[in-house]
């Protein structure tokens, strides 16, 4: 006979027969696994609140090992209900990470640093993975965010794993989890802000990291991973020579062990990138091609080979690599798990914009101008509509004497700069370009924008002829707006520049037109045809019946654009 059930158990069973959905819910609720978030911290008051806020609704306990904070870190952690344990700093991240694990009571452990946050919407995925996941440890996609809020790097890191399986961390720096059981990938996404530091903080982090890595190499000279991390640290520090030195040692160890690990592809990229920055394109290309032969196409390798080929004017090869980069980029956006345990340093809108710019240039060189313009627009959009991108495109078109296309991008640079409270460098150097932009606005029937633009062109920065051109453009805009009073005032300042008598009586448009006819005549006598033409056009618009062709025969001969008069 079976064991006799209690009254409560009999009631639950009866209720299950009457309401199967309620029974399923009760069963799910009763078996909901607990999640312990584990952190190690020290003086993290700036970013810790953001990190804890992102997870507090989705975990059952927060374990914090503090290694000697002197700021408000501990108080902040406790305000979120964290259990704080104090351990003196022993220069061993792996050891302190394991200390945090020892306090966890949940079924699952979530590892998080103070400069990381759970991306909005991923909390539900976290709970669902803990409830229904069949793997024992999970890679989660991480996105490095720079100080502009833009993604720069994507990588997968094991941050969720089952407790009580004796999984522990190793390494004093850049600690790694010694995993057991079945691996899995999940869409629990995290943002990482650890590189958005002041120069002083970055320097301190560099010294701390490289010191610990060098100690690790002293203990194990064949530690390729530490050499890899030393290369990465020095390249972040812009020390390309040391980056090459340590990176090449990591590659030597890789070749000797004849076994490839996920970080090896990143070492190849770092070394190729260092050679690129040292202007050694042949060595950069050799390393890039070796990486491609070993690992196949990878986002970073396609990026660096595109850059190398572009620098070497191998435009067809550059195009092939750039298109492959975009293909991998699109796949990566849909499924970050395709990179496995490696890192993609060239993920993000800015890097994608660079590749699109390469494609635009190669199309331009091939005289596929429509395709080039399309890529330029895509690059501009991908870069976040940055003024500098538009200005670079303007310079290219100007260099090729493609005036209309150049002007369009100059206008875009000007307008983008306005939204960013900045001025394109080319306009700072040549303020007279405001006149070209204003003329464009007038052609687009936008006198308000033309006047606003002309207001930015300071007279003291312009030549005498440019000042006169500015006045004429302002008069054109005011004429379109029917702002006659302001038009007359501007005309008076133009007459002063021409040494004309300003003591005139203006009773009609014929009188006003007469002034412009006179100004056009003065400009014609000085052979300033480019200024005389629009002046005569204005005069004709104001007083067409006062026009005398013989009076302006030299100007009419010079300016075919006045044939309509």
C-alpha positions in Angstrom: 0.0 0.0 0.0 1.1 3.6 -0.7 1.9 6.1 1.9 -1.3 7.8 3.3 -1.7 11.4 2.0 -2.5 14.3 4.3 -5.7 16.2 4.1 -3.9 19.1 2.5 -2.4 16.9 -0.2 -5.8 15.4 -0.9 -7.3 18.8 -1.2 -4.6 19.9 -3.7 -5.1 16.8 -5.8 -8.8 17.3 -5.9 -8.3 21.0 -6.8 -6.0 19.8 -9.6 -8.6 17.6 -11.1 -11.2 20.5 -11.0 -8.8 23.2 -12.3 -5.8 21.8 -14.3 -4.4 25.3 -15.1 -4.3 26.3 -11.5 -2.5 23.1 -10.6 0.1 23.7 -13.4 0.6 27.3 -12.1 1.0 26.0 -8.5 3.5 23.4 -9.7 5.5 26.0 -11.6 5.5 28.3 -8.6 6.6 25.6 -6.2 9.5 24.7 -8.4 10.7 28.2 -9.3 14.5 28.1 -9.0 16.3 30.8 -7.0 18.9 33.0 -8.5 21.9 34.4 -6.6 23.6 37.5 -8.1 27.3 37.5 -7.0 29.5 40.6 -7.2 33.0 41.7 -6.0 33.4 45.5 -5.5 35.7 48.2 -4.3 34.8 51.9 -4.4 32.1 51.5 -7.1 29.6 54.2 -5.8 29.3 55.8 -9.3 28.0 52.8 -11.2 26.8 50.4 -8.6 23.3 51.8 -8.3 22.6 51.4 -12.0 23.9 47.8 -11.9 21.8 46.8 -8.9 18.7 48.6 -10.1 18.9 46.5 -13.3 18.8 43.1 -11.5 16.9 43.6 -8.3 13.5 42.5 -9.6 14.9 39.4 -11.2 17.1 37.7 -8.6 16.4 36.3 -5.2 19.5 37.4 -3.4 22.4 39.7 -4.0 25.8 38.7 -2.7 28.5 41.4 -2.5 32.1 40.8 -1.5 33.6 44.1 -0.7 37.4 44.3 -0.8 38.0 47.5 1.0 35.7 50.3 -0.2 36.2 53.7 1.3 33.3 55.4 -0.4 29.5 54.8 -0.2 29.7 51.4 -2.0 28.7 49.3 1.0 25.8 51.6 2.0 24.5 51.5 -1.6 24.7 47.7 -1.8 22.8 47.4 1.5 20.1 49.8 0.4 19.3 47.3 -2.4 19.1 44.5 0.2 22.4 43.0 -0.7 24.3 40.7 1.8 27.7 42.3 2.1 30.8 40.3 3.1 34.1 42.0 3.8 37.4 40.5 2.6 40.7 42.4 2.3 42.0 42.8 -1.3 44.5 40.1 -2.1 45.3 41.1 -5.8 43.5 37.9 -6.9 40.2 38.4 -8.7 39.6 34.7 -9.1 39.9 34.1 -5.3 37.5 36.9 -4.5 35.1 35.7 -7.1 35.1 32.3 -5.5 34.5 33.9 -2.1 31.3 35.5 -3.5 30.2 32.1 -4.8 30.6 30.5 -1.4 27.9 32.6 0.1 25.3 31.9 -2.6 22.3 29.8 -1.7 20.4 29.9 -5.0 20.0 27.2 -7.5 21.6 29.4 -10.2 24.4 32.0 -9.9 24.5 35.2 -11.9 27.8 36.9 -12.1 27.8 40.7 -12.5 30.3 43.5 -12.0 29.5 47.0 -10.8 30.2 48.5 -14.2 27.7 46.2 -15.9 23.9 46.3 -16.1 21.2 43.9 -17.3 19.7 45.3 -20.5 16.1 46.3 -20.2 13.9 43.4 -21.2 16.4 40.7 -20.4 15.2 40.1 -16.9 12.3 38.0 -18.1 14.7 36.0 -20.2 16.9 35.5 -17.2 14.0 34.0 -15.2 12.8 31.9 -18.1 16.3 30.5 -18.6 16.7 29.6 -14.9 13.2 27.9 -15.0 13.4 26.0 -18.3 17.1 25.9 -19.3 18.6 22.5 -19.9 22.3 23.6 -20.0 24.5 23.9 -16.9 26.2 27.1 -17.9 25.2 29.9 -20.3 27.1 32.3 -22.4 25.5 35.8 -22.4 26.1 38.6 -24.9 27.9 41.6 -23.6 28.1 45.0 -25.3 30.9 47.5 -24.4 29.5 51.1 -24.3 31.7 54.1 -24.7 31.3 57.5 -23.2 29.1 58.6 -26.1 26.6 55.8 -25.4 27.6 53.8 -28.5 28.4 50.1 -28.7 32.0 49.4 -29.6 32.5 45.7 -28.9 30.4 42.6 -28.5 31.4 39.3 -26.8 30.0 36.3 -25.0 30.8 35.6 -21.4 29.6 32.8 -19.1 27.6 34.6 -16.4 24.8 32.2 -15.5 25.5 28.7 -14.2 24.1 26.2 -11.9 25.2 26.3 -8.3 26.5 23.3 -6.4 28.3 21.8 -9.4 31.7 22.9 -8.0 32.3 25.4 -10.8 35.0 27.8 -9.6 37.1 30.7 -11.0 40.8 30.7 -11.8 43.4 33.4 -12.6 44.3 36.4 -10.5 43.4 38.8 -13.4 40.9 38.3 -16.2 39.5 35.4 -14.2 37.8 32.5 -16.0 35.2 30.1 -14.9 36.2 26.4 -14.9 32.9 25.1 -16.4 31.3 21.7 -16.0 28.4 20.1 -17.8 26.5 21.2 -20.8 27.0 24.7 -22.4 24.3 26.9 -23.7 23.8 30.4 -25.2 21.1 32.8 -24.1 19.7 36.2 -25.0 20.2 37.6 -21.5 22.0 40.8 -22.6 24.3 43.0 -20.6 25.9 46.4 -21.2 29.5 47.1 -19.9 30.7 50.6 -19.1 34.1 49.7 -17.7 36.1 51.6 -20.3 34.3 54.9 -19.8 36.9 56.1 -17.3 38.9 59.3 -16.8 42.5 59.3 -18.1 43.8 58.9 -14.5 41.5 55.9 -13.9 42.5 54.3 -17.1 46.1 54.7 -16.3 45.6 53.1 -12.8 43.7 50.3 -14.4 46.4 49.7 -17.0 49.1 49.6 -14.3 47.1 47.2 -12.1 46.2 44.9 -15.0 49.7 44.7 -16.6 51.4 44.1 -13.2 49.2 41.1 -12.4 49.5 39.7 -16.0 53.3 39.9 -15.8 53.3 38.0 -12.5 51.1 35.3 -14.1 53.7 35.0 -16.9 56.5 34.7 -14.4 54.6 31.7 -12.9 53.8 30.2 -16.3 55.9 31.4 -19.3 53.7 29.4 -21.7 50.6 31.3 -20.6 49.4 32.5 -24.0 46.2 34.0 -22.5 48.2 36.4 -20.3 50.3 37.4 -23.2 47.1 38.0 -25.2 45.7 40.2 -22.4 49.0 42.1 -22.1 48.8 42.9 -25.8 45.2 44.1 -25.4 46.1 46.2 -22.4 49.0 47.9 -24.2 47.0 48.6 -27.3 44.2 50.2 -25.3 47.1 52.3 -23.9 48.1 53.1 -27.5 51.5 51.5 -27.1 51.5 49.6 -30.4 55.1 48.4 -30.2 54.5 46.6 -26.9 51.2 45.4 -28.3 53.0 43.7 -31.1 55.7 42.3 -28.8 53.2 40.6 -26.5 50.8 39.7 -29.2 53.5 37.9 -31.3 54.5 35.9 -28.2 50.9 34.8 -27.7 50.8 33.7 -31.4 54.1 31.8 -31.0 52.7 29.9 -28.1 49.5 29.2 -30.1 51.5 27.8 -33.0 53.6 25.6 -30.7 50.6 24.1 -28.9 48.9 23.5 -32.3 45.5 23.9 -30.6 43.3 26.9 -31.1 41.4 28.7 -28.4 38.6 31.3 -28.8 40.9 34.2 -27.8 43.5 33.3 -30.5 41.4 35.0 -33.2 41.4 38.2 -31.1 45.2 38.0 -30.7 45.5 37.8 -34.5 43.3 40.9 -34.8 45.2 42.8 -32.1 48.6 42.1 -33.7 47.4 43.0 -37.2 45.8 46.2 -35.9 49.0 47.2 -34.1 51.1 46.7 -37.3 48.5 48.8 -39.1 48.9 51.6 -36.6 52.7 51.3 -37.0 52.2 51.8 -40.7 53.6 48.3 -41.6 50.9 47.2 -44.0 52.7 44.1 -45.2 53.1 42.6 -41.8 49.5 43.6 -40.9 48.2 41.9 -44.1 50.3 38.7 -43.4 48.8 38.4 -39.9 45.3 39.0 -41.2 45.6 36.4 -43.9 47.1 33.8 -41.4 44.1 34.5 -39.1 41.7 34.0 -42.0 43.4 30.7 -43.0 43.1 29.4 -39.5 39.7 30.6 -38.4 37.9 31.6 -41.6 36.0 34.8 -41.8 35.6 36.8 -38.6 34.2 40.3 -38.2 37.4 41.7 -36.9 39.6 40.1 -39.5 37.4 41.3 -42.3 37.5 44.8 -40.8 41.3 45.0 -40.5 41.8 43.4 -44.0 39.4 45.9 -45.5 41.4 48.8 -43.9 44.7 47.3 -45.0 43.6 46.8 -48.6 42.1 50.3 -48.7 45.4 51.7 -47.5 47.3 49.7 -50.2 44.8 50.9 -52.9 43.8 47.3 -53.5 40.2 48.4 -53.9 38.7 45.2 -55.3 40.0 43.2 -52.3 38.9 45.9 -50.0 35.4 45.7 -51.4 35.3 41.9 -51.0 36.3 42.1 -47.4 34.0 45.0 -46.7 30.9 43.2 -48.1 31.8 40.1 -46.1 32.1 42.2 -42.9 28.6 43.6 -43.5 27.2 40.0 -44.0 28.8 38.8 -40.7 27.6 42.0 -39.0 24.0 41.3 -39.9 24.2 37.7 -38.7 25.8 38.9 -35.5 23.0 41.4 -34.8 20.5 38.5 -35.1 22.5 35.9 -33.2 25.5 36.9 -31.0 26.2 33.3 -30.3 27.8 32.8 -33.7 31.1 34.2 -32.3 31.2 31.6 -29.6 33.7 32.6 -26.8 35.6 35.2 -28.9 35.2 39.0 -29.0 34.3 41.3 -31.8 36.1 44.6 -31.3 34.7 46.1 -34.5 31.0 45.8 -33.7 28.9 49.0 -33.5 27.6 51.8 -35.7 30.9 53.7 -36.0 32.8 50.7 -37.3 30.0 49.8 -39.6 30.1 53.4 -40.9 33.8 53.0 -41.6 33.2 49.9 -43.7 30.4 51.6 -45.6 32.7 54.5 -46.3 35.3 52.1 -47.8 32.6 50.8 -50.1 31.6 54.3 -51.0 35.2 55.2 -51.9 35.7 52.1 -53.9 32.5 52.7 -55.8 33.5 56.3 -56.4 36.9 55.2 -57.8 35.1 52.8 -60.1 33.0 55.8 -61.2 29.8 54.2 -59.9 28.7 57.5 -58.5 25.1 56.6 -57.7 26.2 53.5 -55.7 28.9 55.6 -54.0 26.4 58.3 -53.0 24.1 55.6 -51.6 26.9 54.1 -49.5 27.9 57.6 -48.3 24.3 58.2 -47.0 24.3 54.8 -45.3 27.7 55.6 -43.7 26.4 59.0 -42.5 23.3 57.4 -41.0 25.2 54.6 -39.4 27.6 57.0 -37.8 24.7 58.8 -36.1 24.6 61.7 -38.6 27.9 63.0 -37.4 29.1 66.4 -38.7 32.6 65.1 -39.3 31.4 62.3 -41.6 29.5 64.7 -43.8 32.5 67.0 -43.9 34.8 64.2 -45.0 32.4 63.4 -47.8 32.2 67.0 -48.8 36.0 67.2 -49.0 36.1 64.1 -51.3 33.6 65.6 -53.7 35.3 69.0 -53.7 38.7 67.4 -54.4 37.1 65.7 -57.4 35.6 69.0 -58.5 32.1 67.6 -58.2 30.6 70.9 -57.0 27.0 70.1 -56.7 27.5 66.9 -54.7 30.1 68.7 -52.6 27.7 71.5 -51.8 24.9 69.1 -50.7 27.3 67.5 -48.2 28.6 70.9 -47.0 25.0 71.8 -46.3 24.4 68.6 -44.4 27.6 69.2 -42.4 26.4 72.7 -41.6 23.0 71.5 -40.5 24.4 68.6 -38.5 26.8 70.9 -36.8 23.9 73.2 -35.8 22.2 70.3 -34.0 25.5 69.5 -32.2 26.3 73.1 -31.4 29.5 72.8 -33.4 30.9 74.2 -36.7 32.5 72.1 -39.4 36.3 72.6 -39.4 36.2 73.5 -43.1 33.8 76.4 -42.4 35.9 77.6 -39.4 38.8 77.8 -41.8 36.8 79.3 -44.7 33.8 81.3 -43.3 32.9 82.4 -46.9 31.4 78.9 -47.3 28.4 80.3 -45.4 27.7 82.3 -48.6 27.5 79.1 -50.7 25.2 77.5 -48.2 23.0 80.5 -48.1 22.8 80.6 -51.9 21.8 76.9 -51.8 19.0 77.8 -49.4 17.8 80.6 -51.6 17.7 78.2 -54.6 15.6 75.8 -52.4 13.2 78.7 -51.6 14.2 78.9 -48.0 15.0 82.6 -47.3 14.8 82.1 -43.5 17.6 79.5 -43.5 19.6 81.7 -45.8 19.4 84.7 -43.6 20.2 82.6 -40.5 23.3 81.2 -42.2 24.4 84.6 -43.5 24.2 85.9 -39.9 27.0 83.4 -39.0 29.3 84.9 -41.6 31.1 87.8 -39.7 32.1 90.7 -41.9 35.6 90.9 -40.4 36.3 87.4 -41.6 35.3 88.2 -45.2 37.0 90.0 -48.0 35.4 93.2 -49.4 34.0 91.3 -52.4 32.7 88.6 -50.0 31.0 91.2 -47.8 29.3 92.6 -50.9 28.2 89.1 -51.9 26.8 88.6 -48.4 24.8 91.8 -48.7 23.4 90.8 -52.1 22.3 87.4 -50.7 20.7 89.0 -47.7 18.8 91.4 -50.1 17.6 88.5 -52.2 16.3 86.7 -49.1 14.6 89.9 -47.8 13.1 90.6 -51.2 11.5 87.1 -51.2 10.1 87.8 -47.7 8.9 91.2 -48.8 10.8 92.7 -45.9 11.4 96.0 -47.7 12.5 98.1 -44.7 15.3 95.7 -43.8 16.1 95.4 -47.5 16.7 99.1 -47.8 18.9 99.2 -44.8 21.0 96.3 -46.2 21.2 98.1 -49.6 22.5 101.2 -47.9 25.4 99.2 -46.4 26.1 97.8 -49.8 26.2 101.3 -51.4 28.7 102.4 -48.7 30.9 99.5 -49.7 30.7 100.7 -53.3 31.3 104.4 -52.4 27.8 105.3 -53.7 25.8 108.3 -52.4 23.4 107.0 -49.8 21.5 110.3 -49.4 18.6 109.2 -51.7 14.9 109.5 -51.6 13.0 106.3 -52.2 9.3 106.8 -53.1 8.7 103.7 -55.3 10.0 100.4 -56.5 11.3 102.3 -59.5 13.5 104.4 -57.2 14.7 101.2 -55.4 15.3 99.5 -58.7 17.2 102.5 -59.9 19.7 102.1 -57.1 20.3 98.5 -58.0 20.8 99.4 -61.7 23.3 101.9 -60.6 25.1 99.4 -58.3 25.2 96.9 -61.1 26.7 99.5 -63.3 29.4 100.3 -60.8 30.2 96.6 -60.3 30.4 96.2 -64.1 32.8 99.0 -64.4 35.0 97.3 -61.8 34.6 94.1 -63.8 33.1 92.3 -60.8 30.9 90.3 -63.1 30.0 87.6 -60.5 28.5 90.3 -58.2 27.1 92.5 -61.0 25.0 89.7 -62.4 22.8 89.1 -59.3 22.6 92.9 -58.7 21.2 93.4 -62.2 18.8 90.6 -61.7 17.4 92.2 -58.5 17.1 95.6 -60.3 15.1 93.9 -63.1 12.8 92.2 -60.7 12.1 95.6 -58.9 11.8 97.8 -62.0 11.7 95.7 -65.2 10.6 98.6 -67.4 13.6 100.7 -66.4 16.1 98.2 -67.9 18.3 99.6 -70.7 20.2 96.8 -72.5 22.8 99.1 -74.0 23.7 100.4 -70.5 24.8 96.9 -69.5 26.1 95.5 -72.8 29.5 94.4 -71.3 27.8 92.6 -68.4 25.3 90.9 -70.8 28.2 89.8 -72.9 30.0 88.3 -70.0 27.0 86.7 -68.3 25.1 84.2 -70.4 22.9 83.5 -67.4 21.1 86.9 -68.0 19.9 85.8 -71.5 16.3 85.7 -70.1 16.3 89.5 -69.7 
